[in-house]
Amino acid sequence: MRQDVMSGWPWCALALLPMLLTSCGRAPTFDIMGSLFPAWIVCLMLGISLSVCARWVLLRQKLALPWPILVYPSLAAFFTFLLWLIFFS
């Protein structure tokens, strides 16, 4: 029984070997004052800034949100993913 279980390992390793041979393209980074920042951090900061602006607009319109603790992080995620899709896809 033990020999049957161990005989599958070489085939699994052989099947997973192509995953080790793949590589990424150039990672999207920004040079900000000599430091390279990943693009997702820049998109996250812009997404948070846009959600703060959206909060300001909602407050100016005097719209009450039922669960702001869920709405504002969702807005930040929405803006972050939208920026990523627009600029890096």
C-alpha positions in Angstrom: 0.0 0.0 0.0 2.8 2.5 0.9 4.6 1.8 -2.3 1.4 2.7 -4.4 1.1 6.1 -2.6 4.8 7.0 -3.1 4.7 6.0 -6.8 2.5 9.0 -7.6 4.9 11.7 -6.3 7.2 11.7 -9.4 4.2 12.2 -11.7 3.0 15.1 -9.5 6.4 16.7 -9.5 6.6 16.3 -13.3 3.1 17.9 -13.7 4.0 20.9 -11.5 7.4 21.5 -13.1 6.1 23.9 -15.8 4.8 26.2 -13.1 8.4 26.7 -11.9 9.5 27.6 -15.4 6.9 30.4 -15.9 7.9 33.9 -15.2 6.3 37.3 -14.9 6.6 40.2 -17.3 8.0 43.5 -16.1 6.3 44.4 -12.8 4.5 47.8 -13.1 6.4 50.2 -10.8 6.6 53.9 -10.3 9.8 55.8 -9.6 8.9 58.3 -6.8 11.8 60.3 -5.6 14.3 57.5 -6.3 12.3 54.7 -4.8 10.4 52.1 -6.8 6.8 51.6 -5.6 4.6 48.8 -7.0 1.7 50.1 -9.0 -0.9 48.5 -6.7 0.2 50.8 -3.9 -0.2 53.8 -6.1 -3.6 52.6 -7.2 -4.6 51.9 -3.5 -3.6 55.4 -2.4 -5.5 57.0 -5.3 -8.5 54.8 -4.6 -8.5 55.8 -0.9 -8.2 59.5 -2.0 -11.1 59.1 -4.4 -13.3 57.4 -1.7 -12.5 60.4 0.6 -13.7 62.7 -2.2 -16.8 60.6 -2.7 -17.5 60.8 1.1 -17.2 64.6 0.9 -19.6 64.7 -2.0 -22.1 62.5 -0.2 -21.9 64.6 2.9 -22.4 67.8 0.8 -25.5 66.2 -0.7 -26.7 65.3 2.8 -27.2 61.6 1.9 -27.3 59.3 4.8 -25.7 55.8 4.3 -27.1 52.9 6.2 -23.8 51.2 6.9 -20.9 53.5 6.3 -18.4 51.1 7.8 -19.1 48.8 4.7 -19.7 51.5 2.1 -16.5 53.5 2.3 -14.0 50.5 2.2 -16.1 49.1 -0.7 -15.8 52.4 -2.5 -12.0 52.4 -1.9 -11.7 48.9 -3.3 -13.9 49.8 -6.2 -11.8 52.8 -7.1 -8.6 50.9 -6.6 -9.6 48.0 -8.9 -11.0 50.4 -11.4 -7.8 52.4 -11.6 -5.8 49.1 -11.9 -8.0 48.0 -14.8 -7.9 51.3 -16.6 -4.1 51.8 -16.4 -2.6 48.3 -16.2 -4.8 45.9 -18.2 
